[in-house]
Amino acid sequence: MNILGTSLRVCVSDLESAIAVYERLTGTEAQRFRRGGVSVAAVGCFFLMSGPEAELSVLRNITATLAVTDVDEALADLRAVGAQIIAGPVRTPIGSNLVARHPDGSVFEYVDRRAG
């Protein structure tokens, strides 16, 4: 598996205020989208998330998001090391993702950007 980078997840109560801070710190403009009932802003290496606590509590369990060249390849490698696949892989219009619990208990999301 080829890991291209990592994104950090930050749950915030006021997304607009947080966006201004992280845009200033990273020098990049936020890209906004929704995932279920959660509003997300990707700013540099940060995913800022705001929404209902029930949904955020699930997302808080994911340590980080890892960008990979191929989620299917990551799936094979994760299975080979004994990881538990919690969700996915799911194909989306912009790529694929899955969530896995590593043998040490850490939970990571793996994403690629190949059209699904």
Beta strands, then each sheet from edge to edge (+ up, - down):
strand 1: 3-11
strand 2: 31-35
strand 3: 38-43
strand 4: 46-50
strand 5: 64-68
strand 6: 84-92
strand 7: 95-101
strand 8: 107-111
sheet 1: 2+ 3- 4+ 1+ 5- 8- 7+ 6-
end
